Each structure stands twice: as structure tokens, then as C-alpha cells.
Amino acid sequence: MAVAASTRMPSKLTSGDRRALACLASANVCRTAVAYRAAPVKTAYVEPVAVGDELPELPVFLTEEEYILAPLEETYQASWAAFPGELKELFERPAGG
């Protein structure tokens, strides 16, 4: 599916738009957290995040209309806490070290 690009700024910026612009303007590398609704009308819920930001809650659709919110930050932190310490060291070393 092709996505049309526009050079015009929207007349109103949403909080998500402002976060995306701030992320792009910062020195942090921008990432996105995305949830999709697979219904007749496809919908993407896009949340820009920068390195070091807390992860957002995003919907996990059970049906076309019903969803639960996935607490991504809480889930990530719980998983990291259970991760073996000797392996954590591989990820926590400074770059180049």
C-alpha cells in the first residue's frame, strides 16, 4: 500500500504530532510503538518514542471493537528484572567498551 507524503503541516497538531516533532528535533534516535486494528477499515495507533522514553500503553485488539491496553513499559521492566544478571551485563556496557 502506498502512502502519500505531504509537505503541508496540519492546521492543528495533536499531542502525538508534537511528540513526533520533538523526537525528530532531539539528538535521540526516534522509534515508534505501533498497534494495528485489523478491521474492514484498517487503523494504526502510532506513538513516537525516543531512546530513554517510557513506553506507552497500546491497544491489543481481541475483536474488531474490543481491546485491552498493553502496559508496555511495565511489561518491559518486569521482563528486564527477571533477565539473568550475567546476560544483562552484555547489554549494559557502554558503547565501544
N, C-alpha and C positions, 0 to 999 in steps of 0.2 A: 504494500500500500504506500503510495507516495504522499508526502506531507508537504503542503505548500508553505513556503517561507514568506514572511512579510517583513518589510523594513520599517513599517509604521508601528509606533508604540501604541498600546491600548490607551483609551482615554482614562480608564481607572485601573490602578494597579491593585491586585489582591495582595494579601499578606504573603502568599506563596510567591507571587511575582517579585515582591520586594526582597524576600529571602534569596531568590534565584539571582537577582541583580547584585545583591550584597555578596553572595558567594562568588560570582564571576569577577567582581571587583577586588576581592580579597586575594591574599597570597596563597590561601589554602586551595587545595585541589577540590573542585566540585564533584560531587557524586549525587546520585538520585536514588531514592527509595520509591518503588512503584508498586501499586496494586492494580489489578485489572478486573473489570466486571465483564464477564463473557455472556452477554445477553444479546437480544436482537440489535440493540444499539450498544456498541462497544464503548466502554468508558475506562480511562486510565486515571488513576489518582496518583499524581506525581508530587513528591516532596523533595526539594533540593536540600542536600546536607553537605556541609564542609567537613573536612577531617577534624575530628575533635568535638563535633556537634553531637548532642544526644540524638538517638534515632527516634523517629516519630512512631506513633501508633498508626497502623494502616488496616483497612478492612480486608477480611478474608471472606469471600462470598461463599455461602453454603447453597444458596439458590439464586435465582436472578434478582430477588428482592431482599433476602435475608443474609445478614453478615454478622460476624463478630469482629471486634477490634483486636489485632495482634499487637501486644506490647513489645515492640522490637527491642528497645533499649533494655528493659527489664529481662527479657529472654536472653539477650546477648550477655549481659552482666552475669546472670545465673550460669550460663554455659561456660563463660570465662573462669568463673570461680571454681567450677568443677574440673577445669582443664588441668592436666598434670603439670606440676611446677617445673620439672626439668624440660618440658617442651615449651612452656611459657617463655623461658629464657631465650629460646630461638627467635621469638617474635619481639621481645622487649629490648634487644640490643640496639644501640644507636646505629643508624645507617652508616655503612662503611667500617663498622667496628666488629 
